[in-house]
Amino acid sequence: MVLIAPPAAPIVVAGIDTHLDTHHVAVVTLTGQLLADAAFPATVVGYRALLDWIAAHGVIDRVGVELTGSYGAGLTRHLLAAGVTVLEVNTADRATRARRGKGDRTDAIAAAGKVLAGTATAIPKDTTGPIESMRLLHSARESAVKARTQALNELQAVRTTAPAALRESLPTTTSALVTATSKLRPDTTRLAEPEQAAKLALRRLATRVQHLTEEIEVAEADLTSLVNATAPTLLHAFGVGPITATTLLVAVGQNIDRIRSEAALARMTGTAPVPVSSGKTNRHRLHRGGNRQANRAIHPIALTRLAHDQRTRDYRDRRLAEGLSKRDVIRVLKRAIVREIYRCLKTDLANLRT
């Protein structure tokens, strides 16, 4: 009697197109053969069923997930907790979608194909620790800052168009205007009169600004406490404050290993030099891609050092004497700042793992 060994389970790769309510999954072999595709609800029960369904088709090698920082965040955490290798897949650009069409099944198969082709190599951010807490609190603070700016603009606009007697009695500077208008006492029985309506509108806007200012201050205190405990080395770098440090930490993520080098961090933050030489002209510029929030955080660090750090001012003067423009000096300085920031992040986030 001859015993026939059961066939070995194939090694499979999955691609997942994520949405708010459902996730569509496609499973392919290492040769690109489509084995199956299905949709699962975006719930904890759905995540378990999705993982079991993929595992039923073979040994899971890698899983490519779209939008790991938004619609796919919960699924990504579930897969990583189960020991699955997850790679972040960029959504298709407009030209690609125009050529091959758009659909959940099509996108899931394309995600699996990108993993197989090696074009999807980004490691998702770890969203299970204090950096994710910072992101949530920072997002709420940014929303409050935008709302306060809008309220302040509206406050000045109402003052400008208010009746002359009221307008001339109010200060023009923002802080003084908020204080003065918060103390106005309109006669609510005479709101048909524009002056009384203007007083009420001004008081409400001033009160909103004060509440938002208090909210922002509390949020900054919370973030300062988190940053002090999480990234003290980064916070001690010259020109880096709690909000700047938070922005950089959120951009990088808790798992610093996903940023392979300080050059990769420079590329991610839009501070890597791009050659723009032609003929006898030999120069570089900053590339305009990368994480713009992180790029915006690095710029004031450079300006602060140029204004208050003697070593930086000496470096600027030396490079200007060599023929560099002021813009080129700032570009080179930003690149040096990113190199320092990378070392700080490596130290802080390595300690965080331990």
C-alpha positions as CSV (number, residue, x, y, z in Angstrom):
1,M,0.0,0.0,0.0
2,V,1.4,3.4,-1.1
3,L,0.8,6.4,1.2
4,I,0.4,9.7,-0.6
5,A,1.5,12.7,1.4
6,P,-1.1,15.5,1.5
7,P,-0.1,18.5,-0.5
8,A,1.7,21.2,1.4
9,A,-0.3,24.3,2.1
10,P,0.6,27.1,-0.4
11,I,2.2,30.3,0.7
12,V,-0.2,33.2,0.1
13,V,-0.3,37.0,0.0
14,A,-3.4,39.1,0.7
15,G,-4.4,42.5,-0.4
16,I,-7.1,44.5,1.4
17,D,-9.1,47.4,0.2
18,T,-10.4,49.2,3.3
19,H,-13.5,51.2,3.8
20,L,-15.5,52.6,6.8
21,D,-17.9,49.7,7.1
22,T,-16.4,46.8,5.1
23,H,-13.0,45.5,4.0
24,H,-12.5,43.6,0.7
25,V,-9.8,41.0,0.7
26,A,-8.1,39.2,-2.2
27,V,-5.8,36.2,-1.7
28,V,-3.2,35.3,-4.3
29,T,-0.3,32.8,-4.5
30,L,3.3,33.8,-4.8
31,T,3.0,33.4,-8.6
32,G,0.1,35.9,-8.7
33,Q,-2.7,33.4,-9.1
34,L,-6.0,34.7,-7.6
35,L,-7.4,32.1,-5.1
36,A,-10.4,34.0,-3.8
37,D,-11.8,37.3,-2.7
38,A,-14.4,38.3,-0.2
39,A,-15.8,41.2,1.9
40,F,-15.9,41.4,5.7
41,P,-17.4,43.9,8.1
42,A,-15.0,46.4,9.7
43,T,-15.6,45.1,13.2
44,V,-13.6,43.1,15.7
45,V,-15.7,40.0,14.7
46,G,-15.1,40.8,11.1
47,Y,-11.3,41.2,11.7
48,R,-11.2,37.7,13.2
49,A,-13.2,36.2,10.4
50,L,-11.1,37.9,7.8
51,L,-7.8,36.6,9.3
52,D,-9.2,33.0,9.6
53,W,-10.5,33.2,6.0
54,I,-7.0,34.2,4.7
55,A,-5.3,31.5,6.8
56,A,-7.7,28.9,5.4
57,H,-6.2,29.4,1.9
58,G,-2.6,28.8,3.0
59,V,0.4,30.0,5.0
60,I,0.2,33.8,5.2
61,D,3.4,35.5,4.0
62,R,2.5,39.2,3.9
63,V,-0.7,41.3,3.9
64,G,-0.9,44.6,2.1
65,V,-3.5,47.0,3.6
66,E,-4.6,50.3,2.2
67,L,-5.1,53.3,4.5
68,T,-3.5,51.8,7.6
69,G,-3.7,55.2,9.3
70,S,-7.5,55.7,8.8
71,Y,-10.0,53.1,7.6
72,G,-7.5,50.2,8.0
73,A,-6.1,51.2,11.4
74,G,-8.2,48.8,13.5
75,L,-7.6,45.9,11.1
76,T,-3.8,46.7,11.0
77,R,-3.6,46.5,14.8
78,H,-5.5,43.2,14.8
79,L,-3.2,41.7,12.2
80,L,0.0,42.9,13.8
81,A,-1.2,41.5,17.2
82,A,-1.7,38.1,15.5
83,G,1.9,38.2,14.3
84,V,1.1,38.9,10.6
85,T,3.5,41.0,8.5
86,V,1.6,44.0,7.3
87,L,2.7,46.4,4.6
88,E,1.1,49.7,3.8
89,V,-0.2,50.0,0.3
90,N,-0.8,53.4,-1.4
91,T,-4.1,53.9,-3.1
92,A,-3.9,54.0,-6.9
93,D,-3.4,57.3,-8.6
94,R,-5.9,58.9,-11.0
95,A,-4.1,57.7,-14.1
96,T,-3.9,54.1,-13.0
97,R,-7.6,54.1,-12.0
98,A,-8.6,55.6,-15.4
99,R,-6.7,52.8,-17.1
100,R,-7.8,49.8,-15.1
101,G,-11.1,50.9,-13.6
102,K,-12.2,51.2,-9.9
103,G,-13.8,48.7,-7.6
104,D,-13.3,47.1,-4.2
105,R,-12.3,43.7,-5.8
106,T,-10.0,45.4,-8.3
107,D,-8.4,47.5,-5.6
108,A,-7.8,44.5,-3.3
109,I,-6.2,42.4,-6.1
110,A,-4.1,45.4,-7.0
111,A,-3.0,45.7,-3.4
112,A,-1.9,42.1,-3.3
113,G,-0.1,42.6,-6.6
114,K,1.9,45.6,-5.2
115,V,3.0,43.4,-2.3
116,L,4.2,40.7,-4.7
117,A,5.9,43.2,-7.0
118,G,7.8,44.8,-4.0
119,T,6.4,48.3,-4.6
120,A,4.6,48.2,-1.2
121,T,7.4,48.2,1.3
122,A,6.3,50.8,3.9
123,I,5.8,49.5,7.5
124,P,2.6,50.8,9.1
125,K,2.9,53.0,12.2
126,D,2.5,51.3,15.6
127,T,-0.7,52.8,17.0
128,T,-0.8,51.0,20.3
129,G,1.3,53.4,22.5
130,P,1.9,56.9,23.7
131,I,2.6,58.3,20.2
132,E,-0.9,57.4,19.1
133,S,-2.2,59.2,22.3
134,M,-0.2,62.3,21.2
135,R,-1.7,62.1,17.7
136,L,-5.3,62.1,19.1
137,L,-4.7,64.9,21.5
138,H,-2.7,66.9,18.9
139,S,-5.5,66.5,16.4
140,A,-8.0,67.9,18.9
141,R,-5.7,70.8,19.7
142,E,-5.2,71.7,16.0
143,S,-8.9,71.7,15.5
144,A,-9.3,74.1,18.4
145,V,-6.5,76.4,17.1
146,K,-8.2,76.5,13.7
147,A,-11.6,77.3,15.3
148,R,-10.0,80.0,17.4
149,T,-8.4,81.6,14.4
150,Q,-11.7,81.6,12.6
151,A,-13.5,83.1,15.6
152,L,-10.8,85.9,15.9
153,N,-11.1,86.7,12.2
154,E,-14.9,86.9,12.6
155,L,-14.5,89.1,15.7
156,Q,-12.4,91.6,13.8
157,A,-14.9,91.5,10.9
158,V,-17.9,92.2,13.1
159,R,-16.0,95.1,14.8
160,T,-15.2,96.6,11.4
161,T,-18.8,96.6,10.3
162,A,-20.4,97.5,13.6
163,P,-22.1,100.9,14.0
164,A,-19.6,103.7,14.3
165,A,-20.2,104.6,17.9
166,L,-19.6,101.0,19.0
167,R,-16.7,100.4,16.7
168,E,-14.8,103.5,17.9
169,S,-15.3,102.5,21.5
170,L,-13.5,99.2,21.0
171,P,-9.7,98.6,20.9
172,T,-8.1,97.3,17.7
173,T,-5.5,94.9,19.1
174,T,-6.7,91.3,19.2
175,S,-6.1,90.5,22.9
176,A,-7.6,93.8,24.1
177,L,-10.6,93.4,21.7
178,V,-11.4,89.9,23.2
179,T,-11.2,91.2,26.7
180,A,-13.4,94.3,25.9
181,T,-16.0,92.5,23.9
182,S,-16.4,89.7,26.4
183,K,-17.6,92.4,28.9
184,L,-20.3,93.9,26.6
185,R,-23.8,93.9,27.9
186,P,-26.3,94.0,25.0
187,D,-30.0,94.8,25.6
188,T,-31.5,91.6,24.3
189,T,-35.0,93.2,24.2
190,R,-33.7,95.6,21.4
191,L,-32.0,93.1,19.1
192,A,-33.7,94.7,16.1
193,E,-31.2,97.5,16.6
194,P,-27.9,96.7,14.8
195,E,-25.8,98.1,17.7
196,Q,-27.3,95.7,20.2
197,A,-27.1,92.8,17.8
198,A,-23.4,93.6,17.2
199,K,-22.7,93.7,20.9
200,L,-24.3,90.3,21.3
201,A,-22.4,88.8,18.4
202,L,-19.1,90.3,19.6
203,R,-19.6,89.0,23.1
204,R,-20.5,85.5,21.9
205,L,-17.4,85.4,19.6
206,A,-15.1,86.7,22.4
207,T,-16.5,84.1,24.8
208,R,-15.9,81.4,22.2
209,V,-12.3,82.6,21.8
210,Q,-11.7,82.5,25.5
211,H,-13.1,78.9,25.8
212,L,-11.0,77.7,22.9
213,T,-7.9,79.4,24.4
214,E,-8.5,77.5,27.6
215,E,-9.0,74.3,25.7
216,I,-5.8,74.8,23.8
217,E,-3.8,75.5,27.0
218,V,-5.1,72.4,28.6
219,A,-4.3,70.3,25.5
220,E,-0.7,71.8,25.4
221,A,-0.2,70.9,29.1
222,D,-1.3,67.3,28.4
223,L,1.0,67.0,25.4
224,T,3.9,68.5,27.3
225,S,3.5,65.9,30.0
226,L,3.4,63.1,27.4
227,V,6.4,64.4,25.5
228,N,8.4,64.8,28.7
229,A,7.8,61.2,29.5
230,T,8.2,59.8,26.0
231,A,10.9,61.9,24.2
232,P,13.1,63.9,26.7
233,T,16.1,63.8,24.4
234,L,14.2,65.3,21.5
235,L,12.7,67.9,23.8
236,H,16.1,69.1,24.9
237,A,17.3,69.7,21.4
238,F,17.7,73.5,20.7
239,G,14.6,75.1,19.3
240,V,12.3,72.0,19.9
241,G,9.2,72.7,22.0
242,P,6.5,70.3,23.1
243,I,4.2,71.0,20.1
244,T,7.0,70.8,17.6
245,A,8.2,67.5,19.2
246,T,4.7,66.1,19.1
247,T,4.4,66.9,15.4
248,L,7.6,65.2,14.6
249,L,6.8,62.1,16.8
250,V,3.4,61.8,15.2
251,A,4.9,62.0,11.7
252,V,7.5,59.3,12.5
253,G,5.4,57.0,14.6
254,Q,6.4,54.9,17.6
255,N,8.2,52.2,15.6
256,I,11.3,54.2,14.5
257,D,12.7,51.2,12.6
258,R,10.2,51.9,9.8
259,I,12.5,54.9,9.0
260,R,15.6,53.1,7.9
261,S,18.0,56.0,8.1
262,E,18.4,59.7,8.7
263,A,18.4,60.1,4.9
264,A,15.0,58.4,4.8
265,L,13.7,60.8,7.5
266,A,15.0,63.8,5.5
267,R,13.1,62.5,2.5
268,M,10.0,61.9,4.6
269,T,10.1,65.4,6.1
270,G,10.8,67.2,2.7
271,T,14.3,68.3,3.7
272,A,16.4,66.1,1.4
273,P,18.3,68.1,-1.2
274,V,17.1,67.7,-4.8
275,P,19.7,68.5,-7.6
276,V,18.5,71.2,-10.0
277,S,21.7,71.7,-11.9
278,S,21.8,72.6,-15.6
279,G,24.8,73.6,-17.7
280,K,27.2,75.7,-15.6
281,T,24.7,76.0,-12.8
282,N,25.3,73.5,-10.0
283,R,22.8,73.8,-7.1
284,H,20.2,72.0,-5.1
285,R,16.8,72.7,-3.6
286,L,14.5,71.1,-1.1
287,H,12.0,68.7,-2.6
288,R,8.4,69.6,-2.1
289,G,7.0,66.2,-1.1
290,G,7.0,64.4,2.2
291,N,5.1,65.1,5.3
292,R,4.3,68.8,5.2
293,Q,3.4,69.0,8.9
294,A,6.8,67.7,9.8
295,N,8.4,70.0,7.3
296,R,6.5,72.9,8.9
297,A,7.8,71.9,12.3
298,I,11.4,71.9,11.2
299,H,11.3,75.4,9.7
300,P,10.8,77.3,13.0
301,I,13.6,75.2,14.6
302,A,16.0,76.5,11.9
303,L,14.8,80.1,12.4
304,T,15.1,79.8,16.2
305,R,18.7,78.6,15.9
306,L,19.6,81.3,13.5
307,A,18.2,83.9,15.9
308,H,19.5,82.6,19.2
309,D,22.2,80.0,18.7
310,Q,25.7,81.4,18.2
311,R,27.1,78.2,16.7
312,T,24.4,78.3,14.1
313,R,24.9,82.0,13.3
314,D,28.7,81.3,12.9
315,Y,27.9,78.5,10.5
316,R,25.5,80.7,8.5
317,D,28.2,83.5,8.2
318,R,30.8,81.0,7.1
319,R,28.6,79.5,4.4
320,L,27.5,82.9,3.2
321,A,31.1,83.9,2.8
322,E,31.6,80.7,0.7
323,G,29.0,82.0,-1.7
324,L,25.8,80.2,-0.6
325,S,22.6,82.2,-0.7
326,K,20.6,82.6,2.5
327,R,18.0,80.1,1.2
328,D,20.7,77.6,0.5
329,V,22.0,78.0,4.0
330,I,18.6,77.3,5.5
331,R,18.2,74.3,3.3
332,V,21.6,72.8,4.5
333,L,20.7,73.8,8.1
334,K,17.4,71.9,7.9
335,R,19.2,68.8,6.7
336,A,21.5,69.0,9.6
337,I,18.6,69.5,12.0
338,V,16.9,66.3,10.7
339,R,20.2,64.4,11.2
340,E,20.2,65.5,14.9
341,I,16.4,64.8,15.3
342,Y,16.9,61.3,13.9
343,R,19.5,60.5,16.6
344,C,17.2,61.9,19.3
345,L,14.3,59.9,18.1
346,K,16.4,56.7,17.9
347,T,17.4,57.2,21.5
348,D,13.9,58.0,22.9
349,L,11.9,55.5,21.0
350,A,14.5,52.7,21.7
351,N,14.0,53.5,25.4
352,L,10.3,53.4,24.9
353,R,10.4,49.8,23.6
354,T,12.3,48.7,26.7
